[in-house]
């Protein structure tokens, strides 16, 4: 009778000590607000996975590039073609942060504690939903919708205006 070899649990992609990360209780409400307010800079990732989380640092790039696009709009005006591509990256970074806040806020306490507080009981208070969590979800829904739609509309409007200008030049 053949027995299956014991499979080891996959190690995380970051080098932080798993034991150190598991000993810290992670609150769902705090994670939702960090994702909403500082998600573009990876604050929620650093809170949940530690400072060695590479994805937390990778979130800085589209946020900073998008902020560069916002600066170009302020300096060169709305007719700057480079800002047409850079500014929506900022909107996407903010919208994805709002999406993560919604995902964190809507997780059940059992799922939250199993994932982020594995040494705690499944019904530990850190995973409970409070009014602060609901507030983060509501603000994330509002902010995410406005930012995402504004980014899409801005890019599409600038693109079609440039196409109209090109058509006018060809027709003359």
C-alpha positions in Angstrom: 0.0 0.0 0.0 1.6 3.3 -1.2 1.3 6.3 1.0 1.4 9.8 -0.2 4.4 11.8 0.9 3.5 14.7 3.3 3.3 17.9 1.3 4.8 21.0 2.8 2.8 24.2 2.8 4.1 26.6 0.2 6.3 29.3 1.6 5.3 32.9 1.0 7.2 34.9 -1.5 8.5 37.3 1.0 11.2 36.6 3.5 9.6 37.8 6.7 9.4 35.3 9.4 5.9 33.7 9.3 6.0 33.2 13.0 6.5 36.9 13.7 3.7 37.8 11.3 1.3 35.3 12.8 1.8 36.6 16.3 0.4 40.0 15.4 -3.4 40.2 15.3 -4.6 41.9 12.1 -7.8 43.9 12.3 -10.1 43.8 9.3 -11.3 47.4 9.9 -7.8 48.7 10.0 -6.8 46.9 6.9 -9.9 48.2 5.0 -9.1 51.8 6.0 -5.4 51.4 5.2 -6.3 50.0 1.8 -8.6 52.9 1.1 -6.4 55.7 2.3 -2.9 54.4 1.6 -3.5 51.5 -0.8 -1.7 53.2 -3.6 1.5 53.1 -1.5 0.9 49.6 -0.3 0.1 50.4 3.4 -2.5 47.6 3.6 0.0 45.1 2.2 2.7 46.2 4.7 0.2 45.9 7.5 -1.0 42.4 6.5 2.2 40.9 5.1 5.1 42.9 6.7 7.6 45.4 5.3 9.3 42.8 3.1 6.2 42.3 0.9 7.4 43.0 -2.7 3.9 43.7 -4.0 3.5 46.5 -1.4 6.5 48.2 -3.0 5.3 47.5 -6.5 2.2 49.5 -5.8 4.2 52.6 -5.6 5.1 52.6 -9.3 1.7 53.2 -10.9 0.7 55.6 -8.1 3.8 57.8 -8.6 3.6 57.6 -12.4 0.0 58.7 -12.1 0.9 61.5 -9.8 3.5 62.6 -12.4 0.6 62.7 -14.9 -1.4 64.9 -12.5 1.6 67.2 -12.2 1.9 67.4 -16.0 -1.8 68.4 -16.3 -1.2 71.2 -13.7 2.0 72.4 -15.5 1.1 71.9 -19.2 -2.6 71.9 -19.2 -5.2 69.4 -20.4 -3.7 69.3 -23.9 -0.6 67.4 -22.8 -0.7 64.0 -24.6 1.6 62.3 -22.1 -0.7 63.1 -19.2 -3.5 61.4 -21.1 -1.7 58.1 -20.5 -0.2 58.8 -17.1 -3.1 60.3 -15.2 -5.4 57.2 -15.6 -2.7 55.1 -13.9 -3.3 57.2 -10.8 -7.1 56.6 -11.1 -6.5 52.9 -11.6 -4.3 52.8 -8.5 -6.9 54.6 -6.4 -9.8 52.4 -7.8 -7.9 49.2 -7.1 -7.2 50.4 -3.5 -10.9 51.0 -3.1 -11.6 47.6 -4.4 -9.2 46.0 -1.9 -10.9 47.9 0.9 -14.3 46.5 -0.2 -12.8 43.0 -0.4 -11.3 43.2 3.1 -14.4 44.7 4.6 -16.8 42.1 3.1 -14.8 39.0 4.2 -16.5 36.9 6.8 -14.8 36.9 10.2 -14.0 33.2 9.8 -12.3 33.7 6.5 -10.5 36.8 7.7 -9.2 35.1 10.8 -8.3 31.9 9.0 -6.2 33.9 6.5 -4.6 36.7 8.5 -4.9 35.5 12.1 -4.3 31.7 11.8 -3.4 31.3 15.4 -6.5 32.9 16.7 -10.0 31.4 17.0 -12.1 31.7 13.8 -14.5 34.0 15.7 -11.9 36.3 17.1 -12.9 39.9 17.4 -10.2 41.1 14.9 -12.2 39.7 12.0 -15.6 41.2 13.0 -17.4 43.8 11.0 -18.0 47.1 12.8 -19.5 50.4 11.8 -15.9 51.5 11.0 -15.7 48.7 8.5 -19.0 49.5 7.0 -17.9 53.2 6.7 -14.8 52.1 4.9 -16.8 50.0 2.5 -19.3 52.9 1.7 -16.5 55.4 1.2 -14.6 52.9 -1.0 -17.6 52.3 -3.1 -18.1 56.0 -3.6 -14.5 56.9 -4.2 -13.7 53.9 -6.4 -16.7 54.5 -8.7 -15.9 58.2 -9.1 -12.2 57.7 -9.6 -12.6 54.8 -12.1 -15.2 56.5 -14.2 -13.4 59.8 -14.2 -10.2 58.1 -15.4 -12.0 56.3 -18.2 -13.9 59.4 -19.3 -10.8 61.6 -19.2 -8.7 59.2 -21.3 -11.5 58.5 -23.8 -12.4 62.2 -24.2 -8.7 63.2 -24.8 -8.3 60.4 -27.2 -11.3 61.3 -29.3 -10.5 65.0 -29.2 -7.1 64.1 -30.7 -8.8 62.0 -33.4 -11.1 64.9 -34.3 -8.1 67.2 -34.6 -6.2 64.7 -36.8 -9.3 64.4 -39.0 -9.6 68.2 -39.4 -5.9 68.4 -40.4 -6.4 65.7 -43.0 -9.5 67.3 -44.5 -7.9 70.7 -45.0 
